[in-house]
Amino acid sequence: MNGEGREILMVEHFVFFKLQEDTKEEDKKKIVETLYGLKEIPGIVEFSAGLNHSQEGKSRGFEVGMRIGFQNQAALDAYLPHPIHKSVIGQVRGHFADSSFVFDYTW
């Protein structure tokens, strides 16, 4: 059940990355392309990723974001240790990102 007392339909997983200051625009695009490899993991029903283009000035330095919709909590739990997840996120964190922020909720 979620906070509204109804059955959980999906788990939303958001991740935002800060990049090194010297990251080139073409590398930012490669990061997003790399993140799309996560779609191959079972249990993912929705996926999007992209570069920040907010005009509000409230991004706190986060330049890349992704949103993943999972079938349920079990799918998210299986995703975290999955070899594709480890590989893709390792490529992004290891080469480009200084910091990340993760936020999950169910609905």
C-alpha atoms as an extended CHARMM CRD file, in Angstrom:
* protein
*
       107  EXT
         1         1  MET       CA              0.0000000000        0.0000000000        0.0000000000  PROA      1               0.0000000000
         2         2  ASN       CA              1.1270000000        3.5460000000       -0.6320000000  PROA      2               0.0000000000
         3         3  GLY       CA              0.5190000000        6.6030000000        1.5460000000  PROA      3               0.0000000000
         4         4  GLU       CA             -2.9950000000        6.9650000000        0.1280000000  PROA      4               0.0000000000
         5         5  GLY       CA             -3.9680000000        3.4570000000        1.2430000000  PROA      5               0.0000000000
         6         6  ARG       CA             -4.1190000000        1.9680000000       -2.2420000000  PROA      6               0.0000000000
         7         7  GLU       CA             -2.1060000000       -0.8210000000       -3.7910000000  PROA      7               0.0000000000
         8         8  ILE       CA              1.3140000000        0.1970000000       -5.1110000000  PROA      8               0.0000000000
         9         9  LEU       CA              1.2190000000        0.2560000000       -8.8920000000  PROA      9               0.0000000000
        10        10  MET       CA              4.7530000000        1.3480000000       -9.6830000000  PROA      10              0.0000000000
        11        11  VAL       CA              8.0420000000        2.4580000000       -8.1480000000  PROA      11              0.0000000000
        12        12  GLU       CA              9.5610000000        5.6430000000       -9.5890000000  PROA      12              0.0000000000
        13        13  HSD       CA             13.3570000000        5.9360000000       -9.3920000000  PROA      13              0.0000000000
        14        14  PHE       CA             15.0090000000        9.2880000000      -10.1420000000  PROA      14              0.0000000000
        15        15  VAL       CA             18.7650000000        9.8820000000      -10.3510000000  PROA      15              0.0000000000
        16        16  PHE       CA             20.5080000000       13.1820000000      -11.0450000000  PROA      16              0.0000000000
        17        17  PHE       CA             24.2190000000       13.5920000000      -11.7640000000  PROA      17              0.0000000000
        18        18  LYS       CA             26.6340000000       16.4740000000      -11.3010000000  PROA      18              0.0000000000
        19        19  LEU       CA             29.3910000000       16.4930000000      -13.8820000000  PROA      19              0.0000000000
        20        20  GLN       CA             32.9840000000       17.5940000000      -13.7650000000  PROA      20              0.0000000000
        21        21  GLU       CA             33.3320000000       21.2330000000      -14.8350000000  PROA      21              0.0000000000
        22        22  ASP       CA             35.4300000000       20.3380000000      -17.8780000000  PROA      22              0.0000000000
        23        23  THR       CA             32.9010000000       17.8290000000      -19.2720000000  PROA      23              0.0000000000
        24        24  LYS       CA             32.3800000000       18.5430000000      -22.9660000000  PROA      24              0.0000000000
        25        25  GLU       CA             28.9140000000       18.7840000000      -24.5130000000  PROA      25              0.0000000000
        26        26  GLU       CA             29.4850000000       15.6720000000      -26.6450000000  PROA      26              0.0000000000
        27        27  ASP       CA             30.4390000000       13.7390000000      -23.4910000000  PROA      27              0.0000000000
        28        28  LYS       CA             27.2270000000       14.8640000000      -21.7950000000  PROA      28              0.0000000000
        29        29  LYS       CA             25.2630000000       13.4440000000      -24.7110000000  PROA      29              0.0000000000
        30        30  LYS       CA             27.2590000000       10.1830000000      -24.4670000000  PROA      30              0.0000000000
        31        31  ILE       CA             26.3270000000        9.9220000000      -20.7900000000  PROA      31              0.0000000000
        32        32  VAL       CA             22.6360000000       10.0920000000      -21.6820000000  PROA      32              0.0000000000
        33        33  GLU       CA             23.1080000000        7.5320000000      -24.4680000000  PROA      33              0.0000000000
        34        34  THR       CA             24.9250000000        5.2250000000      -22.0220000000  PROA      34              0.0000000000
        35        35  LEU       CA             22.1160000000        5.5280000000      -19.4750000000  PROA      35              0.0000000000
        36        36  TYR       CA             19.6270000000        4.2440000000      -22.0450000000  PROA      36              0.0000000000
        37        37  GLY       CA             21.4020000000        0.8730000000      -21.7870000000  PROA      37              0.0000000000
        38        38  LEU       CA             19.5880000000        0.4300000000      -18.4740000000  PROA      38              0.0000000000
        39        39  LYS       CA             16.3290000000       -0.1600000000      -20.3740000000  PROA      39              0.0000000000
        40        40  GLU       CA             17.4770000000       -3.7390000000      -20.9890000000  PROA      40              0.0000000000
        41        41  ILE       CA             17.0460000000       -4.6620000000      -17.3230000000  PROA      41              0.0000000000
        42        42  PRO       CA             13.8970000000       -6.7310000000      -16.6140000000  PROA      42              0.0000000000
        43        43  GLY       CA             11.1720000000       -5.0230000000      -14.5940000000  PROA      43              0.0000000000
        44        44  ILE       CA             11.6350000000       -1.5690000000      -16.1380000000  PROA      44              0.0000000000
        45        45  VAL       CA              8.3810000000       -0.3990000000      -17.7060000000  PROA      45              0.0000000000
        46        46  GLU       CA              9.2550000000        3.2620000000      -18.3420000000  PROA      46              0.0000000000
        47        47  PHE       CA             12.5810000000        5.0220000000      -18.8750000000  PROA      47              0.0000000000
        48        48  SER       CA             13.7550000000        8.4910000000      -19.7890000000  PROA      48              0.0000000000
        49        49  ALA       CA             17.0320000000       10.3760000000      -19.4170000000  PROA      49              0.0000000000
        50        50  GLY       CA             18.2810000000       13.7420000000      -20.5440000000  PROA      50              0.0000000000
        51        51  LEU       CA             20.2490000000       16.9070000000      -19.9590000000  PROA      51              0.0000000000
        52        52  ASN       CA             18.8980000000       19.6550000000      -17.7210000000  PROA      52              0.0000000000
        53        53  HSD       CA             17.4190000000       22.6120000000      -19.5640000000  PROA      53              0.0000000000
        54        54  SER       CA             15.5590000000       24.3110000000      -16.7150000000  PROA      54              0.0000000000
        55        55  GLN       CA             15.5470000000       28.1070000000      -16.7940000000  PROA      55              0.0000000000
        56        56  GLU       CA             14.7080000000       28.3670000000      -13.0610000000  PROA      56              0.0000000000
        57        57  GLY       CA             18.3080000000       28.2440000000      -11.8340000000  PROA      57              0.0000000000
        58        58  LYS       CA             17.4500000000       25.7030000000       -9.1280000000  PROA      58              0.0000000000
        59        59  SER       CA             19.2320000000       22.6270000000      -10.4730000000  PROA      59              0.0000000000
        60        60  ARG       CA             22.0280000000       22.9650000000       -7.8860000000  PROA      60              0.0000000000
        61        61  GLY       CA             24.5840000000       21.9070000000      -10.4710000000  PROA      61              0.0000000000
        62        62  PHE       CA             22.8860000000       18.6580000000      -11.5160000000  PROA      62              0.0000000000
        63        63  GLU       CA             23.1390000000       18.4270000000      -15.3060000000  PROA      63              0.0000000000
        64        64  VAL       CA             21.9390000000       14.9090000000      -16.1840000000  PROA      64              0.0000000000
        65        65  GLY       CA             18.8140000000       13.1990000000      -14.9190000000  PROA      65              0.0000000000
        66        66  MET       CA             16.9650000000        9.9570000000      -15.4540000000  PROA      66              0.0000000000
        67        67  ARG       CA             13.6180000000        8.5240000000      -14.4360000000  PROA      67              0.0000000000
        68        68  ILE       CA             12.8830000000        4.8220000000      -14.3150000000  PROA      68              0.0000000000
        69        69  GLY       CA              9.4630000000        3.3070000000      -13.6680000000  PROA      69              0.0000000000
        70        70  PHE       CA              9.6150000000       -0.1870000000      -12.1830000000  PROA      70              0.0000000000
        71        71  GLN       CA              6.8090000000       -2.7470000000      -12.0820000000  PROA      71              0.0000000000
        72        72  ASN       CA              7.1500000000       -3.0060000000       -8.3110000000  PROA      72              0.0000000000
        73        73  GLN       CA              9.6280000000       -2.8530000000       -5.4270000000  PROA      73              0.0000000000
        74        74  ALA       CA             10.9710000000       -6.3200000000       -6.2590000000  PROA      74              0.0000000000
        75        75  ALA       CA             11.9490000000       -5.0680000000       -9.7370000000  PROA      75              0.0000000000
        76        76  LEU       CA             13.8280000000       -2.1080000000       -8.2170000000  PROA      76              0.0000000000
        77        77  ASP       CA             15.5180000000       -4.4280000000       -5.7220000000  PROA      77              0.0000000000
        78        78  ALA       CA             16.6550000000       -6.7000000000       -8.5780000000  PROA      78              0.0000000000
        79        79  TYR       CA             17.8480000000       -3.6990000000      -10.6250000000  PROA      79              0.0000000000
        80        80  LEU       CA             20.3120000000       -2.3560000000       -8.0640000000  PROA      80              0.0000000000
        81        81  PRO       CA             22.7080000000       -5.3720000000       -8.1000000000  PROA      81              0.0000000000
        82        82  HSD       CA             22.0650000000       -6.1910000000      -11.7850000000  PROA      82              0.0000000000
        83        83  PRO       CA             25.2900000000       -6.4270000000      -13.8780000000  PROA      83              0.0000000000
        84        84  ILE       CA             23.9480000000       -4.0200000000      -16.5240000000  PROA      84              0.0000000000
        85        85  HSD       CA             23.1760000000       -1.4340000000      -13.8230000000  PROA      85              0.0000000000
        86        86  LYS       CA             26.6240000000       -1.7990000000      -12.2980000000  PROA      86              0.0000000000
        87        87  SER       CA             28.2860000000       -1.4800000000      -15.7060000000  PROA      87              0.0000000000
        88        88  VAL       CA             26.2860000000        1.5110000000      -16.9440000000  PROA      88              0.0000000000
        89        89  ILE       CA             26.3820000000        3.4940000000      -13.7150000000  PROA      89              0.0000000000
        90        90  GLY       CA             30.0590000000        2.6390000000      -13.2640000000  PROA      90              0.0000000000
        91        91  GLN       CA             30.7950000000        4.1320000000      -16.6760000000  PROA      91              0.0000000000
        92        92  VAL       CA             28.9590000000        7.3390000000      -15.8350000000  PROA      92              0.0000000000
        93        93  ARG       CA             30.1890000000        7.7720000000      -12.2760000000  PROA      93              0.0000000000
        94        94  GLY       CA             33.7100000000        6.6410000000      -12.9800000000  PROA      94              0.0000000000
        95        95  HSD       CA             34.3510000000        8.8930000000      -15.9250000000  PROA      95              0.0000000000
        96        96  PHE       CA             32.0520000000       11.8800000000      -15.6870000000  PROA      96              0.0000000000
        97        97  ALA       CA             30.1060000000       12.4690000000      -12.4890000000  PROA      97              0.0000000000
        98        98  ASP       CA             31.3130000000       14.1120000000       -9.2890000000  PROA      98              0.0000000000
        99        99  SER       CA             28.0570000000       13.6160000000       -7.4150000000  PROA      99              0.0000000000
       100       100  SER       CA             24.6180000000       12.0680000000       -7.7370000000  PROA      100             0.0000000000
       101       101  PHE       CA             21.2320000000       12.3850000000       -6.0410000000  PROA      101             0.0000000000
       102       102  VAL       CA             18.6830000000        9.5490000000       -5.8750000000  PROA      102             0.0000000000
       103       103  PHE       CA             14.9720000000        9.8260000000       -5.0460000000  PROA      103             0.0000000000
       104       104  ASP       CA             12.4390000000        6.9700000000       -5.1340000000  PROA      104             0.0000000000
       105       105  TYR       CA              8.7170000000        6.8910000000       -4.4460000000  PROA      105             0.0000000000
       106       106  THR       CA              5.8240000000        4.5090000000       -4.9730000000  PROA      106             0.0000000000
       107       107  TRP       CA              2.3840000000        5.2200000000       -6.3720000000  PROA      107             0.0000000000
